[in-house]
């Protein structure tokens, strides 16, 4: 005999999570919390549900409840990079810099390709006056997701590496700038040319200088020839 569905039965957890994400995108935090509570009735150990609850509480400005939810998420998923990153963001909003650094570093240790954690870590290092650490974090963020790094930080990173004589890493940063802002094309080619000169690559440097003056249609990659930069 076939059983009819209980009219009071919960939707599948996947459907509830879709609702949660939709409400969060719309900034409907109370509705998000209501759906999360329904989801916890069927999946009380769901780290993902607690993570989204934390985001909703964070959106409502309740730092304590948001932190509690992220901590619960970590109980059920100890390697949740998102939970650690969110705890880092909470700590940063309260200017608890050591805690923020610790959480972002933990997220990066779990997933070294988590560009967002590097960006946030870079900002915290800047807040505490640790410029060298901030530079390294911005560099990793740029390497992993260049379009997500603010253009001003990208330009500052390229110039700082150049000023420090880190020619190869400086070139890697300069080469990406024209893709983001064509107005920086001439500056980027000129800086690359100067860096290539320092590396003893006169021919490639000359190609860059010509491109900086508007001569030739060389790409930045082509101007480097066969030079291999850090991935």
C-alpha positions in Angstrom: 0.0 0.0 0.0 1.4 3.4 -1.0 1.9 6.0 1.7 0.7 9.5 1.0 3.1 12.3 1.7 2.5 14.0 5.1 1.3 17.5 4.4 3.3 18.7 7.3 6.6 17.1 6.2 9.6 19.3 5.6 11.0 20.0 2.1 14.3 18.3 1.4 17.3 20.0 3.0 18.6 21.0 -0.4 15.4 22.9 -1.2 15.6 24.7 2.2 19.2 25.7 1.6 18.2 27.2 -1.8 15.6 29.3 0.0 18.2 30.3 2.6 20.6 31.5 -0.1 17.8 33.4 -2.0 16.7 35.2 1.2 20.3 36.1 2.0 20.8 37.6 -1.4 17.7 39.6 -0.9 18.8 40.8 2.5 15.8 39.1 4.2 17.6 38.0 7.3 14.6 37.2 9.5 13.2 35.0 6.7 16.6 33.4 6.4 16.7 32.5 10.1 13.2 31.0 9.9 14.1 28.7 7.1 17.4 27.8 8.8 15.5 26.7 11.9 13.2 24.5 9.8 16.3 23.0 8.2 17.8 22.2 11.6 14.7 20.3 12.6 15.7 17.6 10.0 19.5 18.2 9.9 20.5 19.3 13.4 24.2 18.7 12.7 24.4 20.6 9.4 27.4 22.9 9.4 26.1 24.6 6.3 22.9 25.6 8.0 24.7 27.1 11.0 27.0 28.9 8.6 24.1 30.6 6.8 22.5 31.4 10.2 25.7 33.1 11.2 25.6 35.2 8.0 22.0 36.2 8.7 22.8 37.2 12.3 25.8 39.1 11.0 23.5 40.9 8.5 21.3 41.9 11.4 24.3 43.2 13.3 24.2 40.6 16.1 27.9 39.7 16.3 27.5 37.4 19.3 24.9 35.2 17.8 26.7 35.2 14.4 29.9 34.1 16.1 28.0 31.4 18.0 26.6 30.0 14.8 30.0 30.0 13.1 31.4 28.2 16.1 28.7 25.6 15.9 29.4 25.1 12.2 33.0 24.3 13.1 31.9 21.7 15.6 30.3 19.8 12.8 32.8 20.7 10.1 36.2 21.5 11.7 37.7 22.3 8.3 35.1 24.8 7.1 37.2 27.6 5.6 34.1 29.8 5.2 33.3 29.5 8.9 36.9 30.5 9.8 36.9 33.4 7.3 33.5 34.6 8.7 34.8 34.5 12.2 37.8 36.5 11.0 35.5 39.1 9.5 33.6 39.3 12.7 36.7 39.8 14.7 37.9 42.5 12.3 34.7 44.5 12.6 35.3 44.6 16.3 39.0 45.5 15.7 40.1 42.3 17.5 43.0 42.1 15.1 45.0 39.1 16.6 41.9 37.0 16.5 41.1 38.1 13.0 44.6 37.3 11.8 44.4 33.9 13.5 41.1 33.0 11.8 42.1 34.1 8.4 45.4 32.2 8.6 43.5 29.1 9.7 41.2 29.4 6.6 44.3 29.8 4.4 46.0 26.8 6.0 43.0 24.7 5.1 42.6 26.1 1.6 45.7 27.9 0.4 43.8 29.0 -2.7 41.1 30.9 -0.8 41.7 34.4 -2.3 39.1 36.1 -0.1 40.9 35.2 3.0 44.2 36.6 1.7 42.4 39.9 0.8 40.9 40.2 4.3 44.1 39.2 5.9 46.0 41.9 4.0 43.6 44.5 5.2 44.1 43.4 8.8 47.9 43.5 8.4 47.5 47.1 7.2 45.4 48.0 10.2 48.1 46.8 12.6 51.0 48.5 10.6 52.5 45.3 9.3 53.3 46.4 5.8 55.5 43.5 4.7 52.9 40.9 5.8 50.2 43.0 4.1 52.2 43.0 0.9 52.6 39.3 0.9 48.9 38.7 1.5 47.9 41.1 -1.3 50.4 39.4 -3.6 48.8 36.0 -3.0 45.3 37.5 -3.4 46.3 39.1 -6.7 47.9 35.8 -7.9 44.7 33.9 -7.2 42.0 36.3 -8.2 43.4 39.5 -9.7 40.0 41.1 -10.6 38.9 40.9 -7.0 41.8 43.0 -5.7 41.0 46.7 -5.6 42.8 48.5 -8.5 44.5 50.9 -6.1 46.0 48.0 -4.1 47.1 46.3 -7.3 48.9 49.4 -8.5 50.5 50.0 -5.0 51.7 46.3 -4.9 53.3 46.5 -8.3 55.1 49.8 -7.4 56.2 48.5 -4.0 57.7 45.3 -5.4 59.4 47.4 -8.0 60.8 49.8 -5.4 62.1 46.8 -3.4 63.9 45.4 -6.4 61.7 42.3 -6.6 61.8 42.5 -10.4 60.1 39.2 -11.3 57.2 39.6 -9.0 56.9 43.3 -9.9 56.6 42.3 -13.6 53.9 39.8 -12.8 51.9 42.5 -11.2 52.5 45.1 -13.9 51.6 42.7 -16.6 48.0 42.4 -15.3 47.2 46.1 -15.0 46.4 46.9 -18.6 43.8 44.1 -18.6 42.0 46.0 -15.8 42.5 49.6 -16.9 43.8 50.5 -20.4 44.9 53.9 -19.1 47.7 52.1 -17.2 49.1 50.4 -20.4 52.0 52.8 -21.0 53.1 52.9 -17.3 52.9 49.1 -17.0 55.0 48.5 -20.2 57.5 51.1 -19.1 57.9 49.6 -15.6 58.2 46.1 -17.1 60.9 47.4 -19.4 62.8 48.9 -16.5 62.5 45.7 -14.5 63.5 43.5 -17.4 66.6 45.7 -17.8 67.5 45.0 -14.2 67.2 41.3 -15.0 69.6 41.7 -17.9 66.9 41.0 -20.5 67.7 43.9 -22.8 65.8 42.7 -25.9 62.6 42.0 -24.0 63.0 45.3 -22.2 63.2 47.1 -25.5 60.0 45.5 -26.7 58.3 46.8 -23.6 59.6 50.3 -24.1 58.4 50.4 -27.6 54.9 49.2 -26.5 54.9 51.9 -23.8 55.4 54.5 -26.6 52.6 53.0 -28.6 54.8 51.2 -31.1 54.0 47.6 -31.9 51.2 45.4 -30.8 53.1 43.2 -28.5 51.2 41.6 -25.6 52.7 41.7 -22.1 53.2 37.9 -22.3 54.9 38.3 -25.7 57.1 41.0 -24.4 58.4 38.7 -21.8 59.3 36.1 -24.4 59.8 32.8 -22.8 60.2 34.2 -19.3 58.4 32.1 -16.8 56.8 33.9 -13.9 55.4 32.6 -10.7 52.1 30.8 -11.3 
